[in-house]
């Protein structure tokens, strides 16, 4: 993986790391500094949740699609739309998990960006780890703080 493995300026202290695993040609362990090597995108997000009220944040980071595409998902080029059977499981250090389909992150199907945020409101996330941000979500239920792992699974059976 040419992008994502060269460390860019880190902050002092330990840096959080997470694994990209599963049906990938190039699984990897990544940090926030690694994620800074991809093109950065910005998203202004408003979460409207009953327990905590309205919260507004500005996130920056690469697109989840770009990072996973660079890891080489094991799509079968002989099967039309094979990528749509792939699932993405994201886990956080706090025990939260979310499951996405490839179609939710692929710009060919859904134009809404899904970020691996490396900053929140301008503050770097080097020590706590990146955050999964779905700016289109009204409530931040699929938001994952401190990503501990991302697994790509193409094991869902393809129908014939």
N, C-alpha and C positions, 0 to 999 in steps of 0.2 A: 504494500500500500504506500504509494509515494506520498500522498497527502496524509497527514495525521500522525506520522511517526517521528517527524523532526520537531523537537521541542522548541517552542518560541518562548521568549522571556517569561520566567516563572516568578512567583512571589516567594518570599522567604518562608520557610517552614515546610511541613509535609504537604504533598500534593495528592489529592484524591485520584484514584484510578478505578476504571471499570473495564469489564471484559465484553468484547463482541464475540459471540459464540454461535454455534449452530451450523446450518447449511450454508457455509461461507467458504470461498476458496482461500481467503486471507483473514482468518480470525485474528484478533489483536487485543491488546490491552492498551487503553487510551487514557489520557488525562486532559484537563482543560487546555493546557498549553498545546497539546497535540491538535485539539479541535480548532485552535486559532489558525491553523495552516489552510483551512478551507475558506471559501468566500463566506463572509459574515453577513447576516441578514438581521434586520431590526423589526421588532413587533411591539406595538403598544397594546397592552392587554388589560381588559376590565373584567374582573371576576365578580359576579353577582350571586353570592351564596347566602342562604338564610342564616346560618350560624354566625358568620363573620361580617356580613354586610358587604358593601361594595369596596373592592380593592383595585388599585390601578398600578401597573408596573410597566417598565420598559425593559425588554429582554433583547440581547444580541447573541448570535451564535450561528453555526452552520445548519443547513437543512438536514434533518435525519435521513432523508432520501439520499443526499449526496454522500454522507458518511457510509451508509450501508451499501450503496452502489459501488463505492471504492473497495469495499471488503469482498466483493464478488459473490453475490447470492447465487446459489446453484440452480438457476433457472434452466429449464430444458428448452433449448432454442428450436427443437423440432415440434414442440407443443405450442399451439397458438394460445396466447394469454396465460401461459404457465405461471407467470409471476403473481397472478391473482390468487393462487392457492397458498401463498406464503403468508405466515403470521409472524408478528413481531411482539415479543414479550419484553416489557421494560420493568425492571425492579429497582426500588429505592432502598437506601440504607435504613429507612424507617419502617420497612416491611410492606410498604404500598407497592402494588403491582397494577399494570395495565396491559391490555392486549389490543393490538392494532392489526388491521389487515394491510397488505402491501398497497392495495388500492387507495387507502386513506393517506398514504404519504407520497404516492407517485403522481407527479404533476401531469401525467397523461390522463389521469382519472379525476383527481381532486386538486384544484388550483390553490387550496388553502395550505399555507406553509406549516410544517411541523418542525420546530426548532429543538436542537440540543443547545440550550442556552448556556453561555459561558460567562455572562454578566447579567445582573439584575439591578436595574436603576443605576447603572454605571459601576457597580461594585463587582469585582472579579469573584468567580466561584471556584478558584483553584483548590482551596482546602476542603470545601464541602462537596465538590463534584458538580457536574453539569445538571441541568434541569430539563425535563421534557416539557415543552410548551406547545399547546395546541391553541393558537390565538382565536380560533373560531368557536371554541367552547365558551358558552355563557357562564357556566360555573366551572371552577378549576378542578373538577373531580378527576380528570385524566392527567392533571399536572403531577409530575413526579419530581420531587426534590432529592438531590444527592443520589444520582443514578449509580447503582452498584453493578448492574449488568444489563445487557441487551442480547436477547437470543432470537435469531431468525430461524424459523422452522417451516420447511417446505414439505413436511411429512403428511400434510393433509392429503388424502388420496385424490388423485386426478380422476374425474369421471371420464369414461370412454363412450 
